[in-house]
């Protein structure tokens, strides 16, 4: 039986756990556009993005019994997607074509490392990279492709998805310090790549 309010995520999850496929379909429709946009930016290929998102929803449905409700379904699901994206990139499908990994920014451990920022700069603050025209949008997409996978994931989850540092840390299973480090490095690299464009 469907929950009385389709806007109640907890009810939808509980209904899906009970075998209600329609309830899970509502969750799929709700998060499909954002999922495709995020994964497309992560892997740089629309066809692969569709496959990864589909795989993510399958894994989420099969793993609903492991969802404890400590975070939103959205946060839990995006953790699955993020891990699938990172696994995809580690396999090298597009790694050599799309990414360059400097030695000091390819870290995937929990140590934050040196931060390239001004002392008074908030590592969680970001310039407005939501650019308004096609030329600037294309320039940003190109700049994003140059980021290491972990930096790109952190940047997209923070800037595009609006997640907090603590949420990203839990999602990617790294420390908050590592999230801040990856975020600062991503923003520094993007600012350098976008130099000459008005992105203030």
Helices and strands as residue ranges (DSSP letters): H 9-17, H 21-43, H 46-62, G 64-66, H 73-90, H 95-98, G 103-105, H 134-145, H 149-155, I 156-160, H 165-172, H 176-193
